[in-house]
């Protein structure tokens, strides 16, 4: 049983199509990065998966229909949708009491251990904590829940670099155990590249790229091309070309590594660069339009 | 933690490696969280009770001397004069509870959408039905109980203070003819009938709170008023207006023996109600009551439906 299994998943708001019939399959134990521009349909997809919104098409999460079986599903699914959704009036101790009181899979001792590593006081109210501390608190609550699926929608938006790095390190070291599944969306793609097992680009309600990270590393290569090799490199039809400090960097799709090694230094591209290349190509195709 | 079983047999819903789910009490904790968030629910009645006690203590200066004069009055008149401050405290606290219920209902489902905490509540396994049930239990159960306890406590303090003053002056505290047992029966009856009568009002406010994007108060008040106005101006009849007025003020007529037939009367505008004035039979067979309760159930069903679908604003 796949953790998430969608076929022809569609979501419209009036005449606006947010999800245009996507097929999506996420197996158990994967960490999927869902990347797309604003308004691409990421949040619509996550809201459908979390049973927050009705949808058209077929969708099963952990074998359940998230819209009609949400109450049952939420014992095994957890999410951080957006930063700072913790109620501002709540005390840290109340948050612990409440989650322990309503969640059958919450390990309070574990949450306490996470909190002990921070400077968060039990008696503080959420409104008295810094944005970074609120995220730490939310993460402590969520990580102490033995969920099968964790969904993170822009979990680190607006946090400084230290908190962002700490967030993902903690998630990977203390939470992910190979059997849980994590779906994460973020604009800070370069920071999550090393933790992902799968990658998906979504644009205007459609999936435009879907790959495992192993395939990604095998398929896409970036070459810092020496000036005298530029013509030869261009002949191999790079999907993107950019200049950094006067050196040309060309991004190739499915060109053997050996062939590229002769042109310059070869390396795995960043997700961000591939994203720009893929989206840029779509953009220019869209502008040319039907001839 | 070993989750190998999960990996080998993903179909197994509860592999032995996974600890058994802990017992939870979602409704209880949902009510607790309402009380945490809305601290005015207990602070305001405490404040009003404190005001009642302070006012009473000030009025009790020279009470023993005045009591002599009161005791010279006819027995019925005595009871009325002596019990009046107790009634004022009870009415004040009941009114406070009513205002708190209205304010609470209007904010209950609007606030969590406005501050986006809705997304946190929804990330936990608490159903929308449980959430709405917990929220409506505040005006229907929690506030009446708080009001009852606060009224009885306030009256006890007043009675104790009076007795201390009287005994200090060598008088018998028994001259304070306030029957707290009978009083608490009347109070409980008043709270239960009021609550049942206003149930559709609270449910309506909660529903609007879950629906309106902005200013739930206006959305709650103006549409019914508009319909009543439209009816009056367009057709000249006042059915809607009468219905609304009956809902706001008709509970007393339905729950008590009509004023004209009553033994006890009013004193300085405050109705004196004794156990004999209660009319539970007529109240419970009043079609208005049951129509209101059905309407309340319908509003609550819509509220659950809205809670399911509404997003943060």
HADDOCK unambig.tbl for C-alpha pairs under 7 A between the chains (distance, minus, plus):
assign (segid A and resid 1 and name CA) (segid B and resid 10 and name CA) 6.47 0.50 0.50
assign (segid A and resid 1 and name CA) (segid B and resid 11 and name CA) 6.39 0.50 0.50
assign (segid A and resid 52 and name CA) (segid B and resid 309 and name CA) 6.91 0.50 0.50
assign (segid A and resid 53 and name CA) (segid B and resid 309 and name CA) 6.32 0.50 0.50
assign (segid A and resid 71 and name CA) (segid B and resid 125 and name CA) 6.08 0.50 0.50
assign (segid A and resid 71 and name CA) (segid B and resid 126 and name CA) 6.93 0.50 0.50
assign (segid A and resid 71 and name CA) (segid B and resid 127 and name CA) 5.55 0.50 0.50
assign (segid A and resid 74 and name CA) (segid B and resid 124 and name CA) 6.23 0.50 0.50
assign (segid A and resid 74 and name CA) (segid B and resid 125 and name CA) 4.80 0.50 0.50
assign (segid A and resid 75 and name CA) (segid B and resid 125 and name CA) 5.38 0.50 0.50
assign (segid A and resid 78 and name CA) (segid B and resid 123 and name CA) 5.80 0.50 0.50
assign (segid A and resid 79 and name CA) (segid B and resid 123 and name CA) 5.75 0.50 0.50
assign (segid A and resid 81 and name CA) (segid B and resid 119 and name CA) 6.50 0.50 0.50
assign (segid A and resid 85 and name CA) (segid B and resid 116 and name CA) 5.41 0.50 0.50
assign (segid A and resid 85 and name CA) (segid B and resid 117 and name CA) 4.54 0.50 0.50
assign (segid A and resid 85 and name CA) (segid B and resid 119 and name CA) 6.33 0.50 0.50
assign (segid A and resid 85 and name CA) (segid B and resid 120 and name CA) 5.78 0.50 0.50
assign (segid A and resid 86 and name CA) (segid B and resid 117 and name CA) 5.49 0.50 0.50
assign (segid A and resid 86 and name CA) (segid B and resid 120 and name CA) 5.98 0.50 0.50
assign (segid A and resid 87 and name CA) (segid B and resid 117 and name CA) 5.15 0.50 0.50
assign (segid A and resid 89 and name CA) (segid B and resid 37 and name CA) 6.37 0.50 0.50
assign (segid A and resid 98 and name CA) (segid B and resid 29 and name CA) 6.11 0.50 0.50
assign (segid A and resid 101 and name CA) (segid B and resid 24 and name CA) 5.33 0.50 0.50
assign (segid A and resid 101 and name CA) (segid B and resid 25 and name CA) 5.85 0.50 0.50
assign (segid A and resid 101 and name CA) (segid B and resid 26 and name CA) 6.55 0.50 0.50
assign (segid A and resid 101 and name CA) (segid B and resid 29 and name CA) 6.08 0.50 0.50
assign (segid A and resid 102 and name CA) (segid B and resid 24 and name CA) 5.07 0.50 0.50
assign (segid A and resid 102 and name CA) (segid B and resid 25 and name CA) 5.76 0.50 0.50
assign (segid A and resid 102 and name CA) (segid B and resid 26 and name CA) 4.64 0.50 0.50
assign (segid A and resid 102 and name CA) (segid B and resid 29 and name CA) 6.79 0.50 0.50
assign (segid A and resid 102 and name CA) (segid B and resid 125 and name CA) 6.81 0.50 0.50
assign (segid A and resid 102 and name CA) (segid B and resid 126 and name CA) 6.87 0.50 0.50
assign (segid A and resid 103 and name CA) (segid B and resid 24 and name CA) 6.38 0.50 0.50
assign (segid A and resid 103 and name CA) (segid B and resid 124 and name CA) 6.72 0.50 0.50
assign (segid A and resid 103 and name CA) (segid B and resid 125 and name CA) 6.24 0.50 0.50
assign (segid A and resid 104 and name CA) (segid B and resid 21 and name CA) 4.67 0.50 0.50
assign (segid A and resid 104 and name CA) (segid B and resid 22 and name CA) 4.47 0.50 0.50
assign (segid A and resid 104 and name CA) (segid B and resid 23 and name CA) 6.07 0.50 0.50
assign (segid A and resid 104 and name CA) (segid B and resid 24 and name CA) 5.91 0.50 0.50
assign (segid A and resid 105 and name CA) (segid B and resid 21 and name CA) 5.43 0.50 0.50
assign (segid A and resid 105 and name CA) (segid B and resid 22 and name CA) 6.37 0.50 0.50
assign (segid A and resid 179 and name CA) (segid B and resid 3 and name CA) 6.40 0.50 0.50
assign (segid A and resid 179 and name CA) (segid B and resid 6 and name CA) 6.68 0.50 0.50
assign (segid A and resid 179 and name CA) (segid B and resid 7 and name CA) 6.32 0.50 0.50
